[in-house]
Amino acid sequence: MTALTLGNAALLRTGAYIDGRWDDAGSGTFDVHNPATGALVGSVARHGAAAASRAVEAATTAQVAWAARSAGDRAVILRRWHDLMLANADDLARLMTAEQGKPLAEARGEIAYAASFLLWFAEEARRVYGMVIPGNTPTRRLTAIRQPVGVAAAITPWNFPAAMITRKVAPALAVGCAVVLKPSELTPLSALALAALAEEAGVPAGVFNVVAGDAEAIGDVLTRDPRVRKFSFTGSTAVGKMLAARCMETVKRVSLELGGNAPFIVFDDADVEAAADGAMASKFRNTGQTCVCANRFLVQDGIYDAFAEALARRVSALRAGDGLAGVTDQGPLINQAAVEKVVRHRDDALARGARVLAEGQVAAGEGDGNFIPATLLGDVPADALLTREETFGPLAGLTRFAREADAIRMANDTPAGLAAYLYTADGARATRVGERLEYGMVGLNTGIISTEVAPFGGIKESGFGREGSVFGIDDYVSIKLLAAEIACNE
């Protein structure tokens, strides 16, 4: 199937995983290519509506028994899945780098991050508490309990092909929901490897199902089938709106994590070196292909030149190359369309008066693939595509501002509202500005905000619902009232 060799060959799966069985008999196959080299990584069975319907049926049947198990039983299985992920971390990372392209060190980091959600929600499974409410009459007892919402469907993207899965599946399984997952057709092998480990961990047949292939046909089933009670999607805003509208035909519970346009604000009193380090962590992780990466750098006049120089030094040192071939800081973009978008944003900014401050390096012989050097632009105008759209690549642009009010206005001037960042030495300003920024997450003097213990999600057109943390359970439970009359007739 592939030249990729793994220590655990059982992780290389090419069929759908439905009701505890592997199904390689799809309507043909689709190929998965390494975006760094173009080499074939594997050919996966193409499934569609029929397989998705079978998966929903399996989940519906398995849901009853899974929800009836004790929280402790479910927690043990999630913990075992976590342990298996860590035990196979090197293989999972190499597989991810082969199909997604991110440097091997980043892939290893994602596997650890993905596994952390299994551990976190294994622990939270035991804490799905209800509430006893004081009755409205002397003989009335009111109890609110939290129960699993039912079968959950999830569609996940290619940029974090393991973490986006466990961040959705772990809370669902923890509370007693069964899941049908459709991973991106660009990175299905990581999802199928996780399914293989879930099977080994003892997740019962039908509780976790994975179907890859015809995105439109599978998505149509997952959004319209009334047996699916919960739908979770991470991806583009346009697609998210369309899928959410379909879900309303059967009034499903919906959570969406959509596109961003994150501002990174640097005030005059900021620590320049710390801000530059934070900018690198935020902007260039995963070659800029993250929904929370800094997309616009708003830098106050008094610190602009010093920050530009500090960031330029760091950008110039970045090396792009094949993550499996050696030490590299940046991998390829996922495909040629992604490269073309970054080039379009860069050229538009330059045509509007921006200038190149620094460029990274691309390894010899890889300049014709999906590689593009990390690039820093200065004096980017506020009307450039780079500031108006999500770039999703290793292109950073600096824009000046004069006053705090200007930074807040510029930062909020977007329909997106996922993540924002600001650097300042003034604690009062950090609180004041942080509260006025119209975003679901704000990093204060840090460029990294994602962790399993904190809520992840946006506002405005970046979606709704929260993943991770104690709040991550809420989207997978319904609150039921038990109103009991306890009057005694004696």
ABEGO torsion letter per residue (X at the ends): XBABBBABAAABBABBBBGGBBBABBBEBBBBBBAAAGBBABBBBBBBAAAAAAAAAAAAAAAAAAAABBAAAAAAAAAAAAAAAAAAAAAAAAAAAAAAGBBAAAAAAAAAAAAAAAAAAAAAAAABBBBBBBBABAABBBBBBBBBAEBBBBBBBAABAAAAAAAAAAAAAAAGBBBBBBBBAABAAAAAAAAAAAAAAGBBBGABBBBBEBAAAAAAAAAABAABABBBBBEBAAAAAAAAAAAAAAGBBBBBBBBBBBBBBBBAABBAAAAAAAAAAAAABGGGBBAABBABBBBBAAAAAAAAAAAAAAAAABBBBBAAAEBBABBBBABAAAAAAAAAAAAAAAAAGBBBABBBBBBBGAAABABBBBBBBBGBBAABAAAABBAGBBBBBBBBBABAAAAAAAAABBABAABBBBBBABAAAAAAAAAABBBABBBBGBABABBAABBBEBBEAAEBEBBEEAAAAAAABBBBBBBBBABBAX
